[in-house]
Amino acid sequence: MTPDRNLARRVSAELQRWQLQVDDTGGLPLDQTPPGRFLLHLAHACLEDFAPAALLALLQHPFAQGGGDPVEFRRFARRLELEALRGPRPAGGAEGLRLVLRRRLAEAEERGAAERAGELRALLAWYDHLLGLLRPLLAFAGRRQVDPRALLAAHLAAAEALAAGADGRVDGLWSDWTGRAMRRFVDELEPALADLGPVDAAAWPAILAHLMALQTVRPPYGGHPRLAIVGQIESRLVSADLVILGGLDEGIWPRPPHGGPWLSRGMRGDVGLPPAEQRIGFSAHDFVQAACAREVVLSRSRRDEGGNPTVPSRWLQRLEAVLHAAGRGLDHLADPLRRGWTRRLDRPDGYRPCPRPEPSPPAQLRPRVFHATEIGDLITDPFRVYARRVLELEPLDPLDADPTAAERGRIVHAILCAFCRTHPTALPHADPDALAALLRDLASRHFEALAAHPHVRLGGEERFRHMAAAGAARELERRRDGLRVHAEVRGGIPFDIADGDGDPFPVELRARADRIEEAAGTLRIVDYKTGGVPRPDEIARGLAPQLLIEALIAVRGGFEGVPGGTVEAVEYWRLLGTARGMEVNAYGGERLAGWLRQAEEGLRRLLRHFLVDGAPFSAVPRPEVAERHNPWRDLARVQEWLGSEP
């Protein structure tokens, strides 16, 4: 027995853990039934610019079949999620998602990935079919002052088209007791909407949700013969051996008096209406009547759903005061046996802490090709390489995520790459202001990818304004010697090591350099950084080996279109969003030569350690140098064993 509808629904859901279906006399709001959720997901998805969360909820709903095989439909929905719905939301709504898919297809065709290109073509065809099904409702997106009856008709047409099976029937949407209740609701709603007048299409999901929430539906026949969930009024008609009084928190039982927005307390008395506090008396009566059952359990929550402390109901406070006067307390009423049962419901029989993961796959499963960014992982956290290259796992971006610093960094890299590829040798302007203006214009086009997040886009463009001024001055200074710039260039070299018998053991190193400057047989390798820059001691200790590996590849002519030569320097260009614009950390001469010798020797030892000696890919072997942000922490269960090892 409880007046708290949220608690009633949670108890009902918890009992299903033991396959117990319980009658809830409070019923179920129509918006929380399967047809209600389906129609609301559809309204949110179509009228809110194909918001990724709403669209994915719609596509994953059991009713969504799209006129075909539901298993195939789910497969395409999952593929759409991975290709376009994860990460920052693309601008442009439904059309923006299509552009994302087309861009993915163009990239696959450019790389010659025929299998992936075929999958993306099939996904694009399915997506176009999906838009055709939803077109009746999509036509109202963004419109103002539309006829709600026409909106309802389009809504139902899109719902039935999406819920249709391969045979064209939509029995699932209207068939069971919840479907029949929804059918009655929409039949009654259509004539009533004539009195509503024109509405904005964007308000339709909220209007529909409010109207559905006012309707309560109940199953046509009973559930469990011995269990029931009742409210205060229904409890007056029920007699039971065991009564559980739930939600005994102040503000829930009793609820605070509310006289309504129209009449004050004095006005209610003047017209002969009872005071608002009368309901508290009714609540007290219901509590006392229920508490007189043969066996009673009093239950309350110490914290609410937001985690805030709650206050015990005044009925409990009064009971505690009476018990205290008798030299007792509420704890004397507790049943230790049942409390023990409650604690043991989710307690395992035993607990064995997980040790540090140290997977050691067989030699044939260990990678033979390593990217420069993975070498640092082999030093600080080999488990990351194991998860990505052996298990072939990749961390998923959050759904409809806000753009992160990494996303803004990728855009800045893309801007500089586009500029350098357009102007690899001569610059279009000798004036730094004109060159900076060109960079800013290029940036405005690239930052359109964040149009769905205007505050992030404007902030990113403003920060890049400072970068553009410093970058233009830097370009003019560097291009005086007639150098050639290679941007975002890929490369690789064979890097054989010796096996246990001294025979060659083939390994390949690959990298993608942000920028390589070629001039008179010498090379400079540049890495753009929008965040922190490695310290010299970290480079010397091998904790930041990326640029050194790129230098080893460049010396041997491993980069596409870049002749081999002496690497004069490696540089970090830290791009700042402040008035300074840019910081340059350059390393060359004997210091760089020494680092390269150490890097080559250390790299051979490292690869031999994992590929020949068969060392395990341990998780976070050196926590003091591990990255703070680690998407593999949960997979490696780091919190379970870190700090507990002998």
C-alpha positions as CSV (number, residue, x, y, z in Angstrom):
1,M,0.0,0.0,0.0
2,T,1.5,3.3,-1.0
3,P,0.4,6.7,-2.5
4,D,3.7,6.9,-4.4
5,R,3.1,5.9,-8.0
6,N,6.8,5.8,-8.8
7,L,7.4,3.4,-5.9
8,A,4.5,1.2,-7.0
9,R,5.9,0.9,-10.5
10,R,9.4,0.1,-9.2
11,V,8.0,-2.6,-6.9
12,S,6.0,-4.1,-9.7
13,A,9.2,-4.1,-11.9
14,E,11.2,-5.7,-9.1
15,L,8.7,-8.5,-8.6
16,Q,9.1,-9.5,-12.2
17,R,12.6,-10.6,-11.3
18,W,10.8,-13.7,-9.8
19,Q,8.2,-13.8,-12.6
20,L,5.5,-12.3,-10.3
21,Q,2.8,-10.3,-12.1
22,V,1.1,-8.1,-9.6
23,D,-2.1,-6.1,-9.9
24,D,-1.6,-2.4,-9.4
25,T,-4.9,-0.7,-8.7
26,G,-3.4,2.6,-9.7
27,G,-3.1,1.3,-13.2
28,L,-0.6,2.4,-15.8
29,P,-0.5,5.9,-17.5
30,L,-1.0,5.5,-21.2
31,D,2.2,7.3,-22.0
32,Q,4.1,4.4,-20.3
33,T,2.5,1.6,-22.2
34,P,4.4,0.1,-25.2
35,P,2.1,1.9,-27.8
36,G,2.3,5.1,-25.9
37,R,6.1,5.0,-25.8
38,F,6.3,4.1,-29.4
39,L,4.1,7.1,-30.5
40,L,6.0,9.5,-28.3
41,H,9.4,8.3,-29.5
42,L,8.1,8.8,-33.1
43,A,7.0,12.3,-32.3
44,H,10.2,13.3,-30.6
45,A,12.4,11.8,-33.4
46,C,10.5,13.4,-36.3
47,L,9.7,16.8,-34.8
48,E,13.0,17.4,-33.0
49,D,15.4,17.3,-35.9
50,F,16.1,13.5,-35.7
51,A,17.7,13.9,-32.3
52,P,20.0,10.8,-31.9
53,A,18.6,9.6,-28.6
54,A,15.0,9.9,-29.6
55,L,15.7,8.3,-33.0
56,L,17.6,5.4,-31.6
57,A,14.8,4.8,-29.0
58,L,12.3,4.7,-31.8
59,L,14.4,2.3,-34.0
60,Q,15.0,0.0,-31.1
61,H,11.3,-0.2,-30.1
62,P,9.9,-3.7,-30.6
63,F,7.1,-2.3,-32.7
64,A,9.5,-0.8,-35.3
65,Q,9.8,-3.2,-38.3
66,G,9.7,-0.9,-41.3
67,G,7.6,-3.3,-43.4
68,G,10.2,-6.1,-43.4
69,D,12.1,-8.5,-41.2
70,P,12.4,-7.1,-37.7
71,V,15.8,-8.7,-37.2
72,E,17.2,-7.1,-40.3
73,F,15.6,-3.8,-39.2
74,R,17.5,-4.0,-35.9
75,R,20.7,-4.8,-37.7
76,F,20.5,-1.6,-39.8
77,A,19.4,0.4,-36.8
78,R,22.5,-0.7,-34.9
79,R,24.7,0.1,-37.9
80,L,23.2,3.6,-38.2
81,E,23.9,4.1,-34.5
82,L,27.6,3.3,-34.9
83,E,28.0,5.3,-38.1
84,A,26.1,8.5,-37.4
85,L,24.4,8.7,-34.0
86,R,27.4,8.3,-31.7
87,G,29.5,11.4,-30.9
88,P,28.5,15.0,-31.5
89,R,25.1,15.4,-33.3
90,P,25.5,16.3,-37.0
91,A,23.7,19.5,-38.1
92,G,20.8,19.3,-40.5
93,G,18.5,16.8,-38.9
94,A,17.5,13.9,-41.2
95,E,19.4,15.3,-44.1
96,G,22.5,15.8,-42.0
97,L,22.5,12.1,-41.1
98,R,22.4,11.3,-44.8
99,L,25.3,13.5,-45.4
100,V,27.3,11.8,-42.7
101,L,26.6,8.4,-44.3
102,R,27.5,9.7,-47.7
103,R,30.8,11.1,-46.3
104,R,31.6,7.7,-44.8
105,L,30.8,6.0,-48.1
106,A,33.1,8.4,-50.0
107,E,35.9,7.8,-47.5
108,A,35.5,4.0,-47.9
109,E,35.6,4.3,-51.7
110,E,38.7,6.5,-51.6
111,R,40.5,3.9,-49.4
112,G,39.4,1.1,-51.7
113,A,37.5,-0.7,-48.9
114,A,35.0,-2.5,-51.1
115,E,33.3,-4.5,-48.4
116,R,32.7,-1.5,-46.2
117,A,31.5,0.6,-49.1
118,G,29.0,-2.1,-50.0
119,E,27.7,-2.1,-46.4
120,L,27.3,1.7,-46.4
121,R,25.4,1.6,-49.7
122,A,23.0,-0.9,-48.2
123,L,22.7,1.3,-45.1
124,L,22.0,4.4,-47.2
125,A,19.3,2.6,-49.1
126,W,17.7,1.4,-45.8
127,Y,17.9,4.9,-44.4
128,D,16.2,6.4,-47.5
129,H,13.4,3.8,-47.1
130,L,13.1,4.8,-43.4
131,L,12.7,8.4,-44.4
132,G,10.0,7.4,-46.8
133,L,8.0,5.7,-44.1
134,L,8.3,8.7,-41.8
135,R,7.8,11.4,-44.4
136,P,4.1,12.2,-43.4
137,L,5.3,13.3,-40.0
138,L,8.6,14.7,-41.1
139,A,6.8,17.1,-43.4
140,F,5.6,19.0,-40.3
141,A,9.0,19.4,-38.7
142,G,9.8,23.0,-37.9
143,R,6.3,24.3,-39.0
144,R,4.4,26.7,-36.8
145,Q,0.6,27.1,-36.3
146,V,-0.5,23.8,-37.9
147,D,-3.8,22.0,-37.6
148,P,-3.4,19.4,-34.7
149,R,-5.9,17.1,-36.4
150,A,-3.7,17.0,-39.5
151,L,-0.7,16.5,-37.3
152,L,-2.4,13.6,-35.5
153,A,-3.3,12.0,-38.9
154,A,0.2,12.3,-40.1
155,H,1.5,10.9,-36.8
156,L,-0.7,7.8,-37.1
157,A,0.2,7.3,-40.7
158,A,3.9,7.3,-40.0
159,A,3.4,5.1,-36.9
160,E,1.5,2.4,-38.9
161,A,4.0,2.5,-41.7
162,L,6.9,2.0,-39.3
163,A,5.1,-0.7,-37.3
164,A,4.0,-2.7,-40.3
165,G,5.4,-6.2,-40.7
166,A,6.5,-7.9,-43.9
167,D,2.8,-8.7,-44.7
168,G,1.8,-5.0,-44.2
169,R,-0.2,-5.7,-41.0
170,V,0.1,-3.5,-37.9
171,D,-1.5,-5.9,-35.4
172,G,1.2,-5.4,-32.9
173,L,0.5,-1.7,-32.4
174,W,-3.3,-2.0,-31.7
175,S,-3.7,-5.7,-30.7
176,D,-3.4,-6.2,-26.9
177,W,-5.2,-4.4,-24.1
178,T,-2.7,-1.5,-24.2
179,G,-3.1,-1.2,-28.0
180,R,-6.9,-1.2,-27.7
181,A,-6.7,1.5,-25.0
182,M,-4.4,3.6,-27.3
183,R,-6.9,3.1,-30.2
184,R,-9.7,4.4,-28.1
185,F,-7.6,7.3,-27.0
186,V,-6.7,8.5,-30.5
187,D,-10.3,8.0,-31.7
188,E,-11.5,10.3,-28.9
189,L,-8.7,12.7,-29.3
190,E,-9.3,13.5,-33.0
191,P,-12.6,15.3,-32.6
192,A,-11.4,17.0,-29.3
193,L,-8.4,18.6,-31.1
194,A,-10.8,20.8,-33.1
195,D,-11.2,22.9,-30.0
196,L,-7.4,23.2,-29.5
197,G,-6.7,25.5,-32.4
198,P,-3.4,25.7,-34.3
199,V,-0.2,24.6,-32.5
200,D,3.5,24.6,-33.2
201,A,4.7,21.2,-34.4
202,A,7.6,21.3,-31.9
203,A,5.1,21.4,-29.1
204,W,3.2,18.3,-30.3
205,P,5.3,15.7,-28.4
206,A,4.7,17.6,-25.1
207,I,1.0,18.0,-25.8
208,L,0.6,14.4,-26.6
209,A,2.6,13.2,-23.6
210,H,0.5,15.4,-21.2
211,L,-2.8,14.1,-22.6
212,M,-1.6,10.5,-22.5
213,A,-0.4,10.9,-18.9
214,L,-4.0,11.8,-17.9
215,Q,-5.3,8.5,-19.1
216,T,-4.9,5.4,-16.9
217,V,-5.2,1.9,-18.3
218,R,-5.6,-1.4,-16.4
219,P,-5.3,-5.0,-17.6
220,P,-8.6,-6.7,-18.2
221,Y,-8.0,-9.5,-15.7
222,G,-6.1,-10.1,-12.5
223,G,-2.5,-10.9,-11.9
224,H,-1.2,-12.8,-8.9
225,P,-4.0,-14.2,-6.7
226,R,-2.3,-13.3,-3.3
227,L,-0.3,-10.1,-4.1
228,A,-1.5,-6.7,-4.9
229,I,-0.4,-3.0,-5.0
230,V,-3.1,-0.6,-3.8
231,G,-3.4,3.1,-3.2
232,Q,-4.9,4.8,-0.2
233,I,-8.5,4.8,-1.4
234,E,-8.4,1.2,-2.6
235,S,-6.9,0.0,0.7
236,R,-10.2,0.8,2.4
237,L,-11.7,-2.1,0.5
238,V,-8.9,-4.6,1.1
239,S,-8.3,-7.0,3.9
240,A,-4.9,-8.8,4.1
241,D,-2.9,-10.8,6.5
242,L,0.3,-8.9,5.6
243,V,0.4,-5.2,4.7
244,I,3.5,-3.4,3.6
245,L,3.1,0.4,4.0
246,G,5.6,2.0,1.6
247,G,6.7,5.5,1.0
248,L,6.4,6.7,4.6
249,D,8.4,9.9,3.9
250,E,7.2,13.4,4.6
251,G,5.8,14.9,1.4
252,I,4.8,11.5,0.1
253,W,2.6,10.3,2.9
254,P,0.9,12.6,3.7
255,R,1.3,14.9,0.7
256,P,1.5,18.6,1.5
257,P,-1.9,20.4,1.4
258,H,-2.6,22.1,-1.9
259,G,-5.7,24.3,-2.2
260,G,-5.3,25.0,-5.9
261,P,-4.4,28.2,-7.7
262,W,-7.8,29.8,-7.6
263,L,-9.0,30.0,-4.0
264,S,-7.1,31.1,-0.9
265,R,-7.8,29.4,2.5
266,G,-10.1,32.2,3.5
267,M,-12.1,32.1,0.3
268,R,-12.5,28.3,0.6
269,G,-14.0,28.8,4.0
270,D,-16.3,31.6,2.8
271,V,-17.9,29.4,0.1
272,G,-18.2,26.4,2.5
273,L,-15.4,24.3,1.1
274,P,-13.4,22.1,3.5
275,P,-9.9,23.2,4.3
276,A,-7.1,21.8,2.2
277,E,-5.7,20.1,5.3
278,Q,-8.7,17.7,5.3
279,R,-6.7,15.4,3.0
280,I,-4.1,15.0,5.7
281,G,-6.8,13.7,8.0
282,F,-7.9,11.2,5.4
283,S,-4.3,10.1,5.0
284,A,-4.0,9.6,8.8
285,H,-7.2,7.5,8.8
286,D,-6.0,5.3,6.0
287,F,-2.6,4.8,7.7
288,V,-4.1,3.8,11.0
289,Q,-6.6,1.4,9.3
290,A,-3.9,-0.3,7.3
291,A,-1.5,-0.4,10.3
292,C,-4.1,-2.5,12.2
293,A,-3.6,-5.5,10.0
294,R,-2.4,-8.7,11.5
295,E,1.1,-8.2,10.3
296,V,2.5,-4.8,9.1
297,V,5.8,-3.7,7.5
298,L,6.6,0.0,7.7
299,S,9.0,1.1,4.9
300,R,10.6,4.4,3.9
301,S,13.4,5.6,1.8
302,R,16.3,7.4,3.5
303,R,17.1,9.3,0.3
304,D,14.9,10.4,-2.6
305,E,15.6,9.7,-6.3
306,G,17.9,12.7,-6.5
307,G,20.0,11.3,-3.6
308,N,18.8,14.0,-1.1
309,P,18.1,13.0,2.5
310,T,14.4,12.5,3.3
311,V,12.4,13.2,6.5
312,P,10.3,10.4,8.0
313,S,6.6,10.7,7.7
314,R,4.8,12.4,10.6
315,W,3.1,9.0,11.3
316,L,6.5,7.4,11.9
317,Q,7.7,10.3,14.0
318,R,4.6,10.1,16.2
319,L,5.1,6.3,16.5
320,E,8.7,6.8,17.5
321,A,7.8,9.4,20.1
322,V,5.3,7.0,21.7
323,L,7.9,4.1,21.7
324,H,10.5,6.4,23.1
325,A,8.2,7.3,26.0
326,A,8.0,3.5,26.7
327,G,11.8,3.2,26.6
328,R,11.9,1.7,23.2
329,G,12.6,2.8,19.6
330,L,11.6,1.9,16.0
331,D,14.5,-0.5,15.9
332,H,12.8,-2.7,18.4
333,L,10.1,-3.3,15.8
334,A,12.6,-4.5,13.2
335,D,12.6,-8.2,12.3
336,P,16.3,-9.2,12.1
337,L,15.5,-12.4,10.1
338,R,13.7,-10.5,7.3
339,R,16.4,-7.8,7.3
340,G,19.0,-10.6,6.8
341,W,16.9,-12.0,3.9
342,T,16.8,-8.5,2.4
343,R,20.5,-8.0,2.6
344,R,21.3,-11.5,1.1
345,L,19.0,-11.0,-1.9
346,D,21.9,-9.5,-3.9
347,R,24.9,-10.6,-1.9
348,P,27.0,-13.3,-3.5
349,D,28.0,-16.4,-1.6
350,G,31.6,-15.4,-1.8
351,Y,33.8,-12.6,-3.2
352,R,37.0,-13.2,-5.1
353,P,38.8,-10.0,-6.2
354,C,39.8,-9.9,-9.9
355,P,43.6,-9.9,-10.3
356,R,45.3,-7.5,-12.7
357,P,44.5,-8.7,-16.2
358,E,47.5,-10.2,-17.9
359,P,46.3,-11.7,-21.2
360,S,48.8,-13.6,-23.1
361,P,47.4,-14.6,-26.6
362,P,49.3,-17.1,-28.8
363,A,51.9,-15.7,-31.1
364,Q,49.7,-16.0,-34.2
365,L,47.2,-13.6,-32.7
366,R,49.6,-11.0,-31.7
367,P,49.8,-8.0,-34.0
368,R,52.7,-7.6,-36.4
369,V,51.8,-4.1,-37.5
370,F,52.0,-1.3,-35.0
371,H,51.1,2.4,-35.4
372,A,53.2,5.0,-33.7
373,T,50.5,5.9,-31.3
374,E,50.3,2.3,-30.1
375,I,54.0,2.1,-29.1
376,G,53.4,4.5,-26.2
377,D,50.5,2.2,-25.1
378,L,52.8,-0.8,-25.1
379,I,54.9,1.1,-22.6
380,T,52.3,2.5,-20.3
381,D,49.3,0.2,-20.7
382,P,49.7,-2.8,-23.0
383,F,46.2,-4.0,-22.3
384,R,44.9,-1.2,-24.5
385,V,46.8,-2.7,-27.5
386,Y,45.4,-6.1,-26.6
387,A,41.8,-4.9,-26.4
388,R,42.0,-2.9,-29.7
389,R,44.2,-5.3,-31.8
390,V,43.5,-8.7,-30.5
391,L,39.9,-8.4,-29.2
392,E,39.2,-5.8,-31.9
393,L,37.2,-3.6,-29.6
394,E,36.8,0.1,-29.8
395,P,35.3,2.4,-27.2
396,L,32.0,3.9,-28.3
397,D,31.4,7.6,-28.2
398,P,28.5,8.7,-26.1
399,L,25.1,9.1,-27.8
400,D,24.4,12.7,-28.9
401,A,27.6,13.8,-27.1
402,D,28.6,17.4,-26.6
403,P,31.8,18.1,-28.6
404,T,34.9,17.4,-26.5
405,A,38.3,19.0,-26.7
406,A,39.4,16.1,-28.8
407,E,36.7,16.8,-31.3
408,R,37.6,20.4,-31.5
409,G,41.3,19.3,-31.9
410,R,40.3,17.1,-34.9
411,I,38.7,20.1,-36.5
412,V,41.7,22.3,-36.0
413,H,43.9,19.5,-37.5
414,A,41.6,19.3,-40.5
415,I,41.7,23.0,-41.1
416,L,45.5,23.1,-41.1
417,C,45.7,20.0,-43.2
418,A,43.3,21.5,-45.8
419,F,45.3,24.7,-45.9
420,C,48.7,22.9,-46.4
421,R,47.4,20.6,-49.0
422,T,45.9,23.5,-51.0
423,H,49.2,25.5,-50.6
424,P,52.0,23.0,-50.3
425,T,54.8,25.3,-51.5
426,A,53.9,29.0,-52.3
427,L,51.5,30.9,-50.1
428,P,48.7,32.9,-51.7
429,H,49.4,36.1,-49.7
430,A,52.6,37.7,-48.4
431,D,50.5,39.8,-45.9
432,P,50.0,38.0,-42.6
433,D,46.6,39.6,-42.0
434,A,45.3,38.4,-45.4
435,L,46.7,34.9,-44.7
436,A,45.1,34.9,-41.3
437,A,41.8,35.9,-42.9
438,L,42.1,33.0,-45.3
439,L,42.6,30.6,-42.4
440,R,39.6,32.0,-40.6
441,D,37.4,31.6,-43.6
442,L,38.6,28.0,-43.9
443,A,37.9,27.5,-40.2
444,S,34.3,28.8,-40.5
445,R,33.5,26.1,-43.1
446,H,35.0,23.3,-41.0
447,F,33.4,24.4,-37.8
448,E,30.0,24.0,-39.5
449,A,30.2,20.4,-38.4
450,L,29.4,21.7,-34.9
451,A,26.3,23.7,-36.1
452,A,24.1,21.6,-33.8
453,H,26.1,23.1,-30.9
454,P,26.3,26.8,-31.7
455,H,27.9,27.8,-28.4
456,V,30.7,25.3,-28.9
457,R,31.1,26.4,-32.6
458,L,31.3,30.1,-31.7
459,G,33.8,29.4,-29.0
460,G,35.9,27.2,-31.3
461,E,36.0,29.9,-34.0
462,E,36.9,32.6,-31.5
463,R,39.8,30.5,-30.2
464,F,41.0,29.7,-33.7
465,R,41.1,33.4,-34.5
466,H,44.1,33.7,-32.2
467,M,45.6,30.5,-33.7
468,A,45.1,31.9,-37.2
469,A,47.1,35.0,-36.5
470,A,50.0,33.1,-35.0
471,G,49.8,30.4,-37.7
472,A,49.9,32.9,-40.5
473,A,53.0,34.5,-39.1
474,R,54.6,31.1,-38.6
475,E,53.9,30.0,-42.2
476,L,55.3,33.2,-43.7
477,E,58.5,32.7,-41.6
478,R,58.9,29.0,-42.5
479,R,58.1,29.3,-46.2
480,R,60.9,31.9,-47.0
481,D,63.3,29.1,-47.7
482,G,61.1,27.5,-50.4
483,L,60.3,24.4,-48.4
484,R,57.5,22.0,-49.4
485,V,54.9,21.0,-46.8
486,H,53.3,17.5,-46.7
487,A,50.1,17.4,-44.6
488,E,48.5,14.3,-42.9
489,V,50.8,12.0,-44.8
490,R,50.7,8.3,-44.1
491,G,53.8,6.0,-44.1
492,G,55.3,2.8,-42.8
493,I,58.5,0.8,-42.9
494,P,59.5,-2.8,-42.2
495,F,61.2,-3.0,-38.8
496,D,62.5,-6.5,-38.4
497,I,63.6,-7.8,-35.0
498,A,65.4,-11.1,-34.2
499,D,63.5,-14.1,-33.0
500,G,64.9,-16.6,-30.4
501,D,67.1,-18.2,-33.0
502,G,68.5,-15.0,-34.3
503,D,66.5,-15.1,-37.5
504,P,64.6,-12.1,-38.8
505,F,61.1,-11.6,-37.3
506,P,59.1,-9.3,-39.6
507,V,57.3,-6.3,-38.0
508,E,55.9,-3.2,-39.6
509,L,55.7,0.3,-38.2
510,R,53.1,2.8,-39.5
511,A,52.4,6.4,-38.7
512,R,50.5,9.4,-39.9
513,A,52.4,12.7,-39.6
514,D,50.5,15.9,-39.1
515,R,53.1,17.9,-41.1
516,I,56.4,17.2,-42.7
517,E,58.5,20.1,-44.1
518,E,60.9,19.2,-46.9
519,A,63.8,21.5,-47.8
520,A,67.1,20.8,-49.5
521,G,67.3,17.2,-48.5
522,T,66.4,17.8,-44.8
523,L,63.1,17.1,-43.1
524,R,61.2,18.7,-40.1
525,I,58.4,16.7,-38.6
526,V,55.7,18.7,-36.8
527,D,52.9,17.5,-34.5
528,Y,50.0,19.8,-33.9
529,K,48.8,19.9,-30.3
530,T,45.7,21.6,-29.0
531,G,46.3,20.2,-25.5
532,G,49.4,19.4,-23.5
533,V,52.8,18.9,-25.0
534,P,55.2,16.1,-23.8
535,R,58.2,17.3,-21.7
536,P,61.7,16.6,-22.9
537,D,62.3,14.1,-20.1
538,E,59.1,12.2,-21.1
539,I,60.4,12.0,-24.7
540,A,63.8,10.8,-23.5
541,R,62.3,8.1,-21.3
542,G,60.2,6.8,-24.2
543,L,56.8,7.8,-22.8
544,A,56.0,10.0,-25.9
545,P,57.6,8.1,-28.8
546,Q,55.3,9.2,-31.6
547,L,57.4,11.9,-33.2
548,L,60.6,9.8,-32.9
549,I,59.0,6.9,-34.6
550,E,57.8,9.2,-37.4
551,A,61.3,10.4,-37.7
552,L,62.6,6.9,-38.0
553,I,60.1,6.2,-40.8
554,A,61.0,9.5,-42.5
555,V,64.7,8.8,-42.5
556,R,64.1,5.7,-44.5
557,G,61.7,7.3,-46.9
558,G,58.6,5.5,-45.6
559,F,56.1,8.4,-46.0
560,E,54.1,8.6,-49.2
561,G,55.5,11.2,-51.5
562,V,58.3,12.3,-49.1
563,P,61.8,11.3,-50.1
564,G,64.0,10.0,-47.3
565,G,66.5,12.3,-45.8
566,T,68.0,13.7,-42.6
567,V,65.5,14.7,-40.0
568,E,66.8,18.1,-38.9
569,A,64.3,18.6,-36.1
570,V,61.0,17.4,-34.6
571,E,58.6,20.0,-33.4
572,Y,55.5,20.3,-31.3
573,W,53.2,23.2,-32.3
574,R,51.0,23.9,-29.4
575,L,47.9,25.8,-30.7
576,L,46.5,28.1,-28.1
577,G,43.2,29.8,-27.9
578,T,44.7,32.9,-26.3
579,A,46.5,36.0,-27.6
580,R,49.8,34.1,-27.8
581,G,48.2,31.9,-30.4
582,M,51.0,29.3,-30.6
583,E,54.0,27.8,-28.8
584,V,56.7,25.9,-30.6
585,N,58.9,23.3,-29.0
586,A,61.6,22.2,-31.4
587,Y,64.3,19.5,-30.8
588,G,67.2,18.9,-33.1
589,G,71.0,18.4,-33.3
590,E,72.8,15.9,-31.1
591,R,69.9,15.8,-28.7
592,L,67.6,14.5,-31.4
593,A,70.2,12.1,-32.8
594,G,70.7,10.6,-29.3
595,W,66.9,10.3,-28.9
596,L,66.6,8.5,-32.2
597,R,69.3,6.0,-31.4
598,Q,67.7,5.3,-28.0
599,A,64.3,5.0,-29.6
600,E,65.4,2.5,-32.2
601,E,67.2,0.3,-29.6
602,G,64.3,0.6,-27.1
603,L,61.8,-0.2,-29.8
604,R,63.5,-3.4,-30.8
605,R,63.7,-4.5,-27.1
606,L,60.0,-3.6,-26.6
607,L,58.7,-5.5,-29.6
608,R,60.9,-8.5,-28.9
609,H,59.5,-8.5,-25.3
610,F,55.9,-8.8,-26.5
611,L,56.3,-10.7,-29.8
612,V,59.2,-13.0,-29.3
613,D,59.4,-13.5,-25.5
614,G,55.6,-13.7,-25.3
615,A,55.2,-11.2,-22.5
616,P,51.5,-10.7,-21.3
617,F,49.7,-7.5,-22.2
618,S,49.3,-6.3,-18.6
619,A,46.8,-3.6,-17.6
620,V,48.4,-0.4,-16.3
621,P,51.7,-1.9,-15.3
622,R,53.0,1.6,-14.4
623,P,50.1,3.6,-12.9
624,E,52.3,6.6,-12.3
625,V,52.8,7.2,-16.0
626,A,49.4,5.9,-17.3
627,E,47.0,8.3,-19.0
628,R,44.4,9.8,-16.7
629,H,41.7,9.2,-19.3
630,N,41.5,5.5,-20.1
631,P,38.4,4.2,-21.9
632,W,39.5,0.6,-21.1
633,R,39.4,1.0,-17.3
634,D,36.0,-0.8,-17.0
635,L,37.1,-3.7,-19.3
636,A,40.3,-4.1,-17.3
637,R,38.3,-3.7,-14.0
638,V,41.0,-1.4,-12.7
639,Q,39.2,-0.1,-9.7
640,E,38.8,-3.7,-8.4
641,W,42.5,-4.6,-8.2
642,L,44.5,-1.3,-8.3
643,G,46.0,-0.6,-4.9
644,S,45.1,-4.0,-3.5
645,E,48.0,-6.0,-4.9
646,P,50.8,-7.2,-2.6
